[in-house]
Amino acid sequence: MDSRRFLRIGRLLGEEAVTALSDCHVVVVGMGAVGSYALEVLARSGVGHLRIVDFDTVGITNINRQLLATDSTIGIKKVEVARRRILDINPDAMVESLDMFAHEDTLETILDYPVDLVIDAIDSLAPKLALLEGVWKRNIPVISSMGAALRTDPTKITTGDLMETFGCPLAKQVRTKLRRRGVGTGIRTVFSSEPVDFEYREPHEEQHFDYNEQILDRGRVRKVLGSLPSITGMFGLRVGHEAIFQLLAQKQAGQPV
C-alpha cells in the first residue's frame, strides 16, 4: 500500500491506527443514503476488508441523497457501484459484494467470519430487526442508523444505545420489537431527536395509500419519505466516524481486529 494514500490519517491518529484499520473487517448492510456515506468514510480511512450488502439497483429517485447515485450509474446494482468506488479510492482494499436482501435466511452469509464490526444502514423495518437481532445474539459489534428522513435539523443528530434513544419513531419501533425477541442493551445507534410527525406501522396496518407515492420493496409497498442530502449524508458520516473509533477502541482493548 502506498503510504501517502492515508498520510493524513496517520498524522492525526498515528501509524499504528492506519495499520489497525487496514486489518479490519467491516460489513456494511444497505448502500443507500446513509450507507453510501458511511462506506465512504471507511474506504477513505483505509479499512482494508469490506463486505457490502444490498439487493437494489440505482434509481433516478436516489440521486438527491445517495452518494453512489449519478446519471451514469442508474440501473446498475448498488453493490457493484460501491465496489468500483472503494477500489478507486483504495486499490489495495479487499471488497466482497453481496447482492442480496438481509433477512434470517441470509444472515449466515452476511455475517460469515471474520467480522469485526457491522454497520446497519437498512431503511426497512423487518430486515433491520433481523440483522440487529442476529448481530446481538452473535455478540458482533454493530452501529445502527435510525431514521434520517423527514429531518431538517443537523444539531439533533446524536448517538447512544438503542434502548436509550428518544424522539425517533423508528428507534422506538425497533427497540420495542427487539425487546420482545430478548435483545437488550449494546447496540450503538445514530439517531435524531428532532420531532417528526410520522408513525411506523406494519404493512397490513396501512389503510390508505396512493401508488403514485409508493415504491415496491421485494413486492411490498413502502412509503416514500422526504429527505435531504445534507441530513442523510451527515447520518452516514457520523456512522462512519463512530465505526472508525469503535474499531480502534477494540484494537486498543486487545479484541480481534
N, C-alpha and C positions, 0 to 999 in steps of 0.2 A: 504494500500500500504506500502510495506517495504521501509522505509525512506532511506535505504542505496542505493537503486537502482539508485536514481538520486541525490546522495550526492554531486557529483562534480558540478552539475548544480546549486544547492543551494548555494554552497560555492562561486561560481562566481557571480551569478545573484540575490541571496537571496531566502529565503524560500517562500516569497510571490510570486515570479516568478514561483517556482515549483508548488505551489497551483493553480496559474492562468492558467498555461499550462495544468494542469490536468483537468481543467474545460472547455477547448477549444474544439470546434467542427470544424474540418477541412475536406474539401473534396479534394481528390487528383484524378484528372482525367488523366489517362494514366499511366500504370505501366511498361513503357519501360525503356530505358537507363537513361533518366533524372528523370522520375517519381519515379523509384525504389530507387534512391539515395536520392531524396527529402523526400520520405516516411521514409527512414532510419533515417534521422535527426529528423523528427517529433517523431518517436517512441522512439528513444534514448534520446529525450529531455522531454519525459513524457507527450506529448499531449494525453489527455485522451479519446477523441472521434474522431475516424477516419472513414470516408466514402470513400472507394476506388472503383474506376470505371474503368473497362476495359472489352472488349469483347473477347480478344485474348487469345491464349494458348502459352506457352513457346515453342520456336522452337530452333533447333540447331544453326541457324544463330544469335540468340540472345546472345550466350554465350560470345562473345568477349567484350560485353559492358554492359549487363544488370545484375544488382545485383541479381535478382531473378532467373536467368538462370544458371542452372547447369545440368550435365548429368542426375541427378536423378529427375529433375523437367520437363524435356522435355515431352510435351504432356499434361501437367496439366494447368488448367486455371490460368492465372496470378493473378487474384484476390484471388484465393484460396491459392496460394503460398505466396502471400503478407500477407494474413490474418494470416496464420500459423506463419510467421516470426515475425509479430508485436506482437502476443501473446507470442511468445517465448522470446521476448525482455521485454515485459511488460504484464504479465498475467492479470493485472487489467484494461487494455485498453478495451474500448468498440469499436468493429470493425464491420462495416456494409459493406459488399462486394456486389457490383452491377455488375453483369456480363452483361453489356450492352454497346451499342455504343452511343456515345454522339451526339445528334442532336436535332432539335427543338422538336420532339415528346417525347423525354426522359428527357428534362431539368427539368420539374416539379418534377420528381422523384429524379434526381441527386441533385437538389438544394432545396429539401424539408427541411423545418425548422427543427431544428436550424442549421445555418451555420455561423460561424464567419469569415471564410476565405476559398477561393477556390484556389487550385493550378492547373494551366493548363499546363500539360506536354504532350499535344497531338501533334503528328507529322504530321497530315494530315490537309490540309487547310480548307476544308468545315466544319468538326466538330469543329475545333478550332475557326472559325468565329462564329459558332452558340453558343458555350459556352461563348465566350468573350462578344458577344452582349447580351446574356442572363444575365450574372452576372452584366454587366454595367447598364443595364436597371432596374435591381432589386436592384441596389446600394449595391451589395455584394463585399467586398474587394477581390481582386484577385492578384495573382502573376503568370505571364505567362512566359514560356520559349520559346524563339525563336530558330533559327537553331543552333544546336551543331554539325551536321555532316559537313564534309569537312574541319573542322578547325584543326589547329595544334598548335596554339599559345595561351597558357593559360592566358597570360598577357592581351589579348584583351577582355576577358570576363568582362562585366560590367553590371550595372543596370541603369534604367531610365524609364521615362514614355514612353509608346509605341509610342505616337505621336511625340516623340523627338529622336527616335532611328535612327541609321545611320550605314551604312556598311553591313547590313544584308538583303539579298534578301527576306527572308520570312517575316521579320518585315515590309518591305516596302509593300509587297503584302497585309499583314494583315491590316495594318493601312489604306491603300488606300481603301480597301473594307469596312472596318468598318466605315470610314468617310461617305461613301455613304449610310450607314444604320443609320446615325445620331449619331454614337458613337464618343465621344470626349476624352478629357484627363481623367486620373485617373486609367489607367491600368499599374500597376508596372510590369516591364519587365526585365528579364535577357537575355542578348544578347551578341553577339560577333561582334566587329567592324572589325575583320580580313577580308580582301578582299577575296572573293571566286568567281570562275568562274562558276556561276550557275544562271539560271533564272527559277523562279517558274512559271509554266503555268497550265492552266486548262487542264483536261484530253483530251478534244477534240482538244486542240491545239498541242498535241504531235504527230508529223507526222512520226517519226521513233523510233522504239524501238525493242529491242531483248528480247523475252520472257525468255531467259536464264538469263537476267539481271533484271527481274521484279518479283514482288510478287503481290498477289491479296489482296485487302482490300475491303471486302464486295462486291466482284465481279468487282471492279475497279482496273485497273492497276496502280501500284505505282512504282516509281523509287527506286532502291537500291543505297543508297548513302554511300560512305566510311566514317567510323567514328572510333575514338579512344576511348578506355575505359577511358583514362585519362581525355579527354576534356568533354565527355558526363557526366562522374562522377562529374567533377568539376561544370558543369552546375547544376546538381541535388543538389549537396551540397550547392551551392550558393543559389538556390531557397529555400531549406530548411532553411538555415541560415536567409535569408530575412523573411521567414514566421514566425520564432520564434520571431524575434524582432518586426515584424508587429503586431503580436498577443499581445505582451507585451505592445506595444505602445497604442493599442486600449484599453487595460485594464487600463492603466495609465490615458488615456483620459476619462475614465468613460463610454466607449461604452460597450455594452453587449458582454461578452466573457465567 
